Every structure is written in structure tokens, then in C-alpha cells.
Amino acid sequence: MNYTKPLSKLRVVDLKEICKGKDLKDYASLRKAEIINLIIESLLEEDIEKILQDKGIVETSDKKKGETKKGRDLKEGVKKKASKMDNVEILRNSPYLIKEKSPEQGDVEPTLKDLFSKNLIQESQDTIEIILKGQYKEALDLILEADASNLYPILVGPPGIGKTTLCRYYAQLRSEITKNNSFEWITFDESTKPAHLIGSFNPAITIKKGFTFEAFNPGPLLKAMLKGGVFLANEINRATEYTQNSLLEPLEERTFAVPHLGRVKASEGFFFIGAMNPSELVGTHRLGEALKDRFNVWIELDYPEKQTEMSIIEFNNPYYKIEEHMLEKIYLIIDRTRHHHQVQIPASLRSGIAMARLAGLMQIKNNALNPNQILKEVAKNVLLGAIQPKPGVKVNGIISNILSNVIGSS
């Protein structure tokens, strides 16, 4: 069993207590992810299982027996019942669907306001979990070193490789150290204006109170500056030159001029991270030289190496497990799109995750199906929208060629 995810639900202080109680050495200066790796490498599985049970993270084996419908042992439970499932049963057993009890007579259906409050994410609640291997571990270290040196990093790489998730993970890691949970971000596009970053005045309140702070709705960049938090400028090279230029002052002077209210400076701890796609992609703009000069640390990310990508796909498919040989073929299919001479934009990590989930579910639905046939069907449905062929080339031809090479005619 992979214990990374359940252990990550524990606080750092709890993890350190485990290390202390088990006489593990040199854990005091480690980060959360490193402490988790130390525990997994040092302790027996039964010891980790008992710790998680004591902490209430996983339930005892007696309780697990009745949990197949929740998705943990879904595949095994279904196989015992029958070799085929109908679509209604598939939906009923899906761990991704809301399992609400039928309302009793007299119960009031929750309002949208109630549902909004129930699902509102607090800054300290949104736990991010990632696979820290290879280039991702190196990139995380560089972000941390840039932060400690009061420098601004920018991540450059193709869509769908986890740039945003890595930045969110760093903000979470930083909050554990600084106790400052402030993390703001915005994804840029052609329509993004400086007001989206700094904020704007509410017309109705402005009429009553004038241009006061009470009438002002702060934007994400201003919030991060005032709180001394992390701001992520995602896909920054999709912004126009006008919007890009509005970032020069906060990056150079750590100040921002708020119309009618004055110029404010960033609090201690303010950290700006940029993320951008390769400049040759459609919809991107050239990053101005002045803005490029404000970013001191350039971190290049590419598609991950084989074992890392397979680990990420498996990690993001916790319910519908697939065999190792199917996982490897999914990777090969995705990888072929990245080296095919007729493909302009290849498939991303997200495509591999989608294929793994669908393939695992189809095996549950009918475990008598040939795994290769499942993969062919799943791959066609995912890749149709995931890859962009070069002009004049039909995407179906590319998909057939790749599947023939990886899977064959079976």
C-alpha cells in the first residue's frame, strides 16, 4: 500500500512525534514530505498501519470489509459479485459521486447559500499532495532557495505538467513554516486587466462613501502584498503587454499604486512566482524584456521521465486501480504523442490520468474484456481532444498509428 497520502493528512508535529517515538534519527530539520518518506522507509507496513489506525486516518480491517461501495476495494468487491455491471450500478458505486441520504419527510432541501457555505474552502483546508521526484523535487528546491534569497522565480514548461500544482504545494509548505496561509493566484489571458490584479471600487458603495477603502474590493495581487503571502501569476505570457507592464512596479519596488487611495508597499514575506507556457504556443505573447529582467530564477520543466509520470498517474487514480502492464502502455501511448512528427501539441499528464481512470472503470464494468481492447477504446476517446495535429493532418489517423505501434492489432 502507498502510505504517502494517508500520512500527509497528519500535521508535521504529529509526524515528528512518530519519528521520536520510533527512535528515528535526523528528522528535526526535514520538511513534511521528507519526514513522510523517512517513516515509510524506516518502519514496517504493520507499524504504519497501526499508527494510522490510532490516529483515525484509516479504519481497522474489520471496518474495511464493508467499504467496497466507497471505492477502496471496489474492484475486488465487484469481481466477487459478477463479471459485468450495468451503468446504473457503476454510477451507484462511483466514489466520485455525492452519496446523500434521501431526504426524510419534512426535511428542507439545502439552499445554494447552505451548499456554498458547506463547500467553501478555507485557506488552511486545501491540502495539496504531489509526487516529489526528479525534476519536481529539483524545481521545489529552487523555488525555496529563491524565496529564501528574496528573488522571484518563474516556471516555464508545456501545459499540463503540474506547474500550478507545484506552486500551490510550495505555498502550503511555506505556510507550515511561516504560519502565514496567504496564497493568491490568477490565470492570465487576453482579457486580464491591471484592475483584476489590484482590485476595483464597488460603484454602489462609492456613491455613498466616496473613494474609501470600504468601497474598494482588493484584488489577489494586492491581498498577497498586504498579507506578505505568495502570489502566483499563472500563464503570465498570455497577458497583454499593457497588463504585463503593470507588474513591473510590484516586482521591482514591491509597491503598487491604488487609484484614489495611494501607493502601498508589500509586507515582509511577499513572494511572487511566475508560470508560463512555451512562447511558441498559440495564444501567448512575448514576455517583455523589462518583465523578464525582474524574474531572477528561471526553472524549466518538461514532461516527466517514465517512472515519475507513471507514479503520478497511479497516485491520481486511487479508486480504479489498473495492472502495471496497462499503466506502462498508457505511458507509452502518451509518450508517442510527444514524439510524433505530425503532432503539434501532444497529450499531457491529464490525458494519462483520464485514460487510467476510464480503463480501470471499464475493467470493473466488464472484467471479461481484453485489456488491449479497453485501452484502444479509452485512448481514442481521450486523445481526440487531447492532441492537436499539424495543419492538414487528421487526428484519427495519428491515434490509429500510435495505438497500432503500442498495442498492435489485438
N, C-alpha and C positions, 0 to 999 in steps of 0.2 A: 504493500500500500504506500502511496505517496503521502507523507505526513506534513509536507510543506504548507499546504493550505490550512489544515486544522490548527497547526502550531502557530500560524501567523495571526490567528484570532486572539491569541494571548498577548498581554501587554509585555513590554520589554522587561519591566520589573519582575513579572511572573517567570519569564524565560530565564532571567538571571538567577532567580531563586531555585529553579530546577537545576541549573548548572552547579550552583553552590551545594545543593543537597546531594548531587551525584558526584561531587568532588572533581568536576571538570575544570581544567586549567585555562588561563588566559582568555576568559570570556568578557572581562570587565570593560575592555576598550572596543569590543566588537559592536557592529551595527546589528539591527534586528535580524536581517536576512542571514547574516553570518552566524549569529547565535543559533538560529534555527538549523542551519547546515551542520554546526558543531554537535548539536543534540542528536540529529539524525545519524550522523557518522559515528557517534560515540556510544549510543545506547542501543539495547536490543529492542526489537519491534514490540515485544510484550510489555517492556517497561514504558515505552512511549504511549502505547495503547492505554495502559493503566493511568498514566499521568493525564491523558486527555479525558478519560472517563471521570477521574476525580475532579477535574476542572469543569465537567459538564459540557465539554466540546463535542464528544462522541458518546453515544449511548452504549450500554452493555450489550453483549452478544444476545442475551435473552430478548432485549427490546428490539434488536435489529431484525429478528425473524419476521416481524410483522410490518416491515417498512418497504417491501418491494414496490408498492404503489407510489412511494415517494421518489423513486428513481434510483436509489443507491444500489439495489440488487435487482433492478427492473429486468435486466436481460435474462438473468438466471430464472427469475420467477415466471417469466413468460414462457420460457422454454419448457418448464415443467407442465404448464397448462396445455399448450398446444403448439403446433409448428406454425400456425398462422393467426394473425389478429386482424379484426376488421378496423376500419378507420375510426369508428366511434370509440372502440376500446383503446386505440392508440392515443386519441385525444384525452380520454378519461385518465390514462396513466401518465400523461406527459408531465414531467416535473417543472416545465416552463409555464404551465397554465395555472391561473389562480384557482385554488381549491376552497371556495367559500361554501359554508353551510347554507342550505336552503333556508330562507327567512321564515321564522315561525309566524303564526297568525298574530297580527297586531304589531309586528316589528316594522320599523320605519326604514325604508331604503336610504342608505347614506347619500348625502348631498355631495356635489362636486367639491364644495368647500371642505367637507369632512374628509373626502378622499385626498384632497390636496394636502391637508394637514398631516394625514397619516403617512403619505409618501414623500413628504418634504425631507430632503437630505440635509442634515446638519453638517457643518464643516468638519467635525471630528468623527463623523459616522462613515463617510465614504471610503472604505478600506480598499486600497489598490493592491493587487497581488500580481507579480510578474515572474518570469523566468530570468534569473540573472546569470547568464552565461555569455562567454565570448565577447562580442562587440558591445553588448548591452551592459555588461559589468564594467568594461573599459569606459564607455560613454558616461555611465553614472559616476564613476570616479572623477572623470574630467569635469562634470558639472559641479560636483562637490568642491573640487580644487579651485574652480573658477569663482564659486561663491565665497570660499574662504579667502581668496585673493582680491575680492571686490572687483571682479571682472565680469563681463557679460558674455555668455556662450550662445552659440546658435547651432542647431542641429540641422543637417542637410541630408536628405535621402528621399527615395521614392515613396509614394503613398502606401499606407497600409503596413508599414514595418514596425510600428509601435513607438513613433517619436512622441506623440502626445501622451500615451500611457506612461512612458518612461519619465516624462517631465512631471506628470501627476504623482507618480511614485516618489520622485525626489522631493516634491513638496510635502508629501506625507512623512517621509523620512526626516526632513528638516523640522517639521512641526514637533516630532517626538523629541528632538534635541532642544529646540528653542522654546517650545510650548506656545508658539505662535501658529495658529491654524489658518492664517490668511493665505488663500490661494485664489487668484482670479485669472481668467483666461478668455480670449476671444479668438474666433477663427475669422481671418480677414477674407474679404472678397472685393469685387469692384465697387460695391455699394457702401463699404465701410468708410465712415467719415470720422474726423477727429472728435466730434461730439459723442460718438459711440464709445470712445475711449475715456474721455474726461467727464462726460455727463452733460445734462441739459436742464433747463428750468421747466417746471410744471406751469403751463400758462395760467390755469385757474388760480393757483396759489400766488403766482407772481402778480396777478391783477390785484389781489387783496393785500399782499405783504411787500410787494416790490421785489427787487433782485436781492433776496436774502438767502442764506444757506438753507432755511426752512423750505424755500421754494425750489431748491436745487436737488436733482436726482444724480448722485455721483455715479460715474461710470466705473468699469472694472479696473482700469489703469489707476485712476485716482484713489480708489479704495485700497489697492495694493500699496501705493505710495504712502498713504496716510497711516496704514496699519503696519508698515515695514514688512510686508509679506512678499510672496512670489507672484510675478505676473508672467504668463505665457502668451507670447504673440505667435499664434499658430497660423501656419501658411502665410507668413508675413509678406512673401513676394507675390501674393495675389492682390495686395493693396495697391492703389494708385500712387503715383509719385507724390501727390498732394498729401495723402494720408501718411505715407512713409516719412515725409519731411516733418510731420507733427511729432514724430518720435525722437527727433534729434535732441531737443531740449531735455526731456527726462533722462535720456541715455548719457548725455554729456554733463549737464549741470545738476541732474537729479531734482529738477524743478519743473513745474508746469503752470502756465498762465490760465487761470479760470476766468472767463469773461465776467465782468461786473463784480467779481469777488476778490480778485487779486492773484498774485503769484504764490504758490505753495511749494514747499520743499518736501522731499521724501523723508520719512522717518528712517532711523537706523535699521538696517536689516533688509531694506528694499532690494529685491533681486529680480532682474529682467532676463528672461530666457526667450530666444527666438527659435522658430522651427520653420523650415521652408522645403518645398519640393524642388527637384532639379529645374533649372531655368528653361530647359528645352520643352517642358510640358506645356500643353495648351492652357491658356488662362493665367499664366504667370507673367509678371513684369520684371524687368531688370531691377535688381536692388541698387539703389543709388550709391555712388562711391562714398558720399558723406555718411550714409547709414551703415554701409559695410565697415567703415573705419571704426564705428562705435562698438562693433562686436569684436572682442579680443580673442575669443577661443572658438575655433571652428571645429565642429565634431561631425565627421562624415559617417553615415550609417548606410549599409547596403542590405540586400536580402540576407538573412542569417544563414550560417552554414548548416549542413544537413541535420546533424543531431540536435542542434539548438531549435531549428524550425519544427522538427518532429516533436520535441518536448513541449513547445509552445502549443502546437495543435492538440496534443494529448491533454495538456493542462486545461485548455479551454473547451474540452469535451468530457466533462465529469460524469455524465449520465449514460451516454450511449457509447460504451467502450467498443473499440474495434481491435482486431488482431494486428500484430506487429507487421505482417506482410502487407496488409491493406494500408496501414499507415505509411509504409515505405512507398507503395505505389502512388498514393495521394501526393506525397512529396515529389516523386519523380514527374508526375503529371504537371504539377505547379512549376517545377523547375524547368521543364521543357518549354513552357510558355515564355520563360525569361531568356531563352537562347534560340528561339525560333526566328529565322530570318524574315518571316512575314508578319511578325507581331510587333506593333508599335508600342503598346502599353500592355505589359504582361499581368498575370494574376498575382494578387498579393497574399499575405498571410491569411487574411479574412476568408479568401476563397478556400484555402486548405481546411480551415476550421469548419466552414459550411459543408464541405464535402464529407468530412469525418462525421459530423453530426447526422447528416442525412443517411450516409452509408450505415452507420450504427443503428439508426432507427429502422431502416429497411430490413436489416438483418433480424431485428426483433419482430417486425411485422410478418416476415416470412423467412424463417431460418433455413428453408429448403432451397432458397435461391442461390445460384452460383455467385460467389463474391465478386468475380470479374464482371459479371453482368450488372450487378449492383453498382460497381464503380463506374462502368460505362454510362449507365443511365444518370447517375448522380453528377458525374463530371460534365456531361453535356448540359444539364440544366444550370449548373453553377457557372461554367466557363462562357456560356453565351453572352452574359452581360459583364463578365469579369475581365475579358481581354479585348483590346482594340486592335484590329488588323491594320496593316498599311493600306493606303488608298488603292481601291480596285481589287482587293483580296476579300474573299468571303470567309467569315469566321467559322462556319460549319466545316469547311474544308480543312482549316487549321486544326480544329478539335479532333476530327476523324483521323488526321495524320498522327497527331500526338498519341491518341488512345491506341491506335494500331501499333505504334512503336513500343509503348509501355506495357499494354495489356495483351496485344495480339488479337486474333480473330475469335477467341473463345467467347 
